[in-house]
Amino acid sequence: MHWDNRRLDDKKVVQLSDVEWNSMVQGLNKAGDVEQKEEIDRLMETTDSNLVHLLFDKGHSEYGNYNPLEQLRNHYDRIKYVI
């Protein structure tokens, strides 16, 4: 996962504080539980399309009550990985 939004010519690295790091980890752990259609749709609606993408897995899509073809149609531009 890449959290760095600096310009390519900016060489300064800003480290996360312990509080920021823990907040990020907690958020990622919660995001790991997202698998239902409504949750995926909300995640895609509320996150930055340049920073947050989907891994498409037909089996997980069906497990989360999301028609795989519908998920592809709804979020094609956010899918960066297919398994």
C-alpha positions in Angstrom: 0.0 0.0 0.0 1.3 3.4 -0.9 0.5 6.4 1.4 2.9 8.9 -0.2 1.2 11.8 -2.1 4.3 14.0 -2.6 5.3 15.4 -5.9 7.9 13.4 -7.7 10.5 16.1 -7.2 9.8 16.4 -3.5 12.5 14.4 -1.6 11.3 15.2 2.0 9.8 12.2 3.7 7.2 12.9 6.4 6.9 10.0 8.8 3.6 9.1 10.5 3.4 9.7 14.2 2.5 6.7 16.4 -1.0 8.0 16.8 -1.4 8.4 13.0 0.1 5.0 12.4 -2.2 3.3 14.9 -5.2 5.1 13.4 -4.3 4.0 9.9 -3.8 0.4 11.0 -7.2 0.3 12.8 -8.9 1.8 9.7 -7.2 -0.8 7.4 -8.3 -3.6 9.7 -11.9 -2.4 9.6 -11.7 -2.0 5.8 -10.6 -5.6 5.6 -14.0 -6.6 6.9 -15.8 -4.7 4.0 -17.3 -7.3 1.7 -21.1 -6.7 1.5 -22.4 -4.9 -1.6 -23.6 -1.9 0.4 -20.2 -1.6 2.2 -18.2 -1.9 -1.1 -20.4 0.7 -2.8 -20.1 3.1 0.2 -16.3 2.6 0.4 -16.0 3.4 -3.3 -18.3 6.5 -3.0 -16.4 8.0 -0.1 -12.8 7.3 -0.9 -10.4 9.0 -3.3 -10.4 7.1 -6.6 -6.7 8.0 -7.1 -5.8 6.3 -3.8 -8.2 3.5 -3.1 -8.8 0.7 -5.5 -10.4 -2.7 -5.6 -9.1 -6.2 -6.1 -11.8 -8.1 -8.0 -12.5 -11.6 -7.0 -15.6 -13.2 -8.4 -15.9 -15.6 -5.4 -15.6 -12.8 -2.8 -18.1 -10.7 -4.8 -20.7 -13.5 -4.7 -19.9 -14.2 -1.0 -20.7 -10.5 -0.3 -24.0 -10.7 -2.1 -22.7 -8.6 -5.0 -23.5 -9.8 -8.5 -20.0 -10.0 -10.0 -21.0 -8.5 -13.3 -22.8 -5.7 -11.5 -19.7 -5.0 -9.4 -17.6 -4.9 -12.5 -20.0 -2.4 -14.1 -20.3 -0.2 -11.0 -16.6 -0.1 -10.2 -14.7 -1.0 -13.3 -12.6 2.2 -13.1 -11.5 1.3 -9.5 -10.5 -2.3 -10.1 -6.7 -2.6 -10.3 -6.2 -6.3 -9.6 -8.1 -9.4 -10.7 -7.8 -12.8 -9.2 
